[in-house]
Amino acid sequence: MAITFTTATDSTSVTVNDTTHGAIEGDFVTFSNADTGNTTLNTQLNNEFSITSITNTNSYVITLSDNAAAALSSSGSADAEYQLNIGLNTVVPGSGWGAGTWGADGWGLASTDVVGGGTIRLWSQDNFGEDLIFNEKDSFIFYWDKTLGTGARAKNLIELSDAAPTKSRKVIVSERDRHVICFGANPIGSSTQDRLLVRFSTQENPFQWIPSATNTAGDLRIGSGSEIITAVKTRREIVVLTDTSVHSMQFIGPPFTFGINQLASSITVRGFNSAVAVGDAVMWMGYDRFYIYDGRVQVLPCSVRDHVFQDFNETQSDKVYVGVNSAFGEVFWFYPSATNAISNGGNGENDKYVVYNYDQKIWYVGNLARSSWIDRGVYQYPLATDSNLVYNHEKGNDNDGAAFTSFIQSSPIDIQDGDQFVFLRRMLPDVSFDNSDNDISENDKKAIFSLKAQRSPNGGFVKTSENTVTSSTEINHLRLRGRSFGLRVESTTPKVNWRLGTNRVDLRADGDR
């Protein structure tokens, strides 16, 4: 059946009839060569449209910018180019409602589309010179040629190449030897994906994938685990993470091109975007701990481990995203908490983060909705996104004119293992307000220091001393008793930049009463 249209002159809605559309709501379609018998309507239809609703497997609705120039009743014709179906924004466990295209398996039947249907869409990408290669996880590889200009779309690599993979988990371009490498690819001559197979093109040629005596194309298969989860490129090697093991992949030259060595077993990795390279080291989040590979694989001691993994949305763990903030020696993992799960009234998106500061070897946590991150480099500041916006990080001292609610808070600090009561009588604050905006006064450069004391670990902080500290504050006098205490420093003043130093508290032994 050819594409036809149903329009009305008093409406912007157009019903498109196409028995092979395979689209879902929100997809994009571009029409060309429209022939409706009305020149103005042809011009209106020869555009790109977002599909506003799906009528059934044979038709859908688009919206014109103005009322239709002519009325049609299932007539006319055009060529249609459909873009990829939009991906899910929330993981659908199993193969139930919401997986796959609308009506693909019949009314009332569960979708059989699990891989790529029940999971969110994830992409990997890398540069091949000035061109771009990118890969939808467990699906096709696409190639964008810069010489064609920004108006040109990327093409499926199988249209441009000789036996390129039709399915791949992740694509990487090796740095020094310039091979395009696909992890978890289908073998040559088969459409069945092998999630442990690594395939690579010949050197300097992303379009030649058939091995021969005169090229360096080939493949390797990981010997342990059941699937490759992700791979990370460092300066010396590519670190490949399966669901149970870690491997090093290095260029060794002809005749084998690449070699793979197993580095460790009995490890876990949280997801596709949970591992990152920091120099020659690789750090990643596992199911219940964090790991580092810096020549050997080891567990990163984590002081906030329970805080992270006891409030973690396992269903949406594919959304975990790791990024490096090199200016401050930090690795961020953004993750979805169980508290924010859809079943608990949340949106199921990333809402928390955990940071490892590899310069100071410390951990900290917080709340922030971010779904991706890129470190400074091409851009002056790190960029991050949530579901709607792109943000500059580490730029300025306020939030587009509004004050940041910034704070740092210690865990309880025991005195002599908490066996003795102490009396806190004064504090020497150490805080710098350098790099605050120049148009605020010295009196507005301030922070609130709160000292809290508790009598027992389960008793909670019951007494608090709160003091405002400026750049000229030398001492705060206190009257607090307890077995342990905690310090919180915060500021809600716009345009203020503050940095905490080494604070000192004057204390003495005290009685039990």
Stockholm file with secondary structure:
# STOCKHOLM 1.0

chainA/1-513         MAITFTTATDSTSVTVNDTTHGAIEGDFVTFSNADTGNTTLNTQLNNEFSITSITNTNSYVITLSDNAAAALSSSGSADAEYQLNIGLNTVVPGSGWGAGTWGADGWGLASTDVVGGGTIRLWSQDNFGEDLIFNEKDSFIFYWDKTLGTGARAKNLIELSDAAPTKSRKVIVSERDRHVICFGANPIGSSTQDRLLVRFSTQENPFQWIPSATNTAGDLRIGSGSEIITAVKTRREIVVLTDTSVHSMQFIGPPFTFGINQLASSITVRGFNSAVAVGDAVMWMGYDRFYIYDGRVQVLPCSVRDHVFQDFNETQSDKVYVGVNSAFGEVFWFYPSATNAISNGGNGENDKYVVYNYDQKIWYVGNLARSSWIDRGVYQYPLATDSNLVYNHEKGNDNDGAAFTSFIQSSPIDIQDGDQFVFLRRMLPDVSFDNSDNDISENDKKAIFSLKAQRSPNGGFVKTSENTVTSSTEINHLRLRGRSFGLRVESTTPKVNWRLGTNRVDLRADGDR
#=GR chainA/1-513 SS CCCEEEECTTCSEEEEECTTCCCCTTCEEEEEEEESSCHHHHHHHSSEEECCEEEETTEEEEECSSCCSSCEEEECEEEEEECCCCCBSSCCCTTCTTSSSTTTTCTTCCCSCCTTTTSBCCEEEEEETTEEEEEETTBCEEEECGGGCTTSCCEEHHHHSBSCCSCBSEEEECTTTCCEEEESCCCTTCCSCCTTEEEECCTTCTTBCSCCTTSCCEEEECCSSSSEEEEEECSSCEEEEESSEEEEEEEEETTTEEEEEEEEESCCCCCTTSEEEETTEEEEECSSSEEEESSSEEEECCTTHHHHHTTCCGGGGGGCEEEEEGGGTEEEEEECCGGGCGGGTSCCSCCEEEEEETTTTEEEEEECCCSEEECSSSSSSCEEECSSCEEECSCSSSBTTBCCCEEEECCCEESGGGTSCEEEEEEECCEECTTCCTTSCGGGCEEEEEEEEESSTTTCCCEEEEEEEETTCCCEEEEEEESEEEEEEEECCTTCCCEECCCEEEEEECCCC
#=GC SS_cons         CCCEEEECTTCSEEEEECTTCCCCTTCEEEEEEEESSCHHHHHHHSSEEECCEEEETTEEEEECSSCCSSCEEEECEEEEEECCCCCBSSCCCTTCTTSSSTTTTCTTCCCSCCTTTTSBCCEEEEEETTEEEEEETTBCEEEECGGGCTTSCCEEHHHHSBSCCSCBSEEEECTTTCCEEEESCCCTTCCSCCTTEEEECCTTCTTBCSCCTTSCCEEEECCSSSSEEEEEECSSCEEEEESSEEEEEEEEETTTEEEEEEEEESCCCCCTTSEEEETTEEEEECSSSEEEESSSEEEECCTTHHHHHTTCCGGGGGGCEEEEEGGGTEEEEEECCGGGCGGGTSCCSCCEEEEEETTTTEEEEEECCCSEEECSSSSSSCEEECSSCEEECSCSSSBTTBCCCEEEECCCEESGGGTSCEEEEEEECCEECTTCCTTSCGGGCEEEEEEEEESSTTTCCCEEEEEEEETTCCCEEEEEEESEEEEEEEECCTTCCCEECCCEEEEEECCCC
//
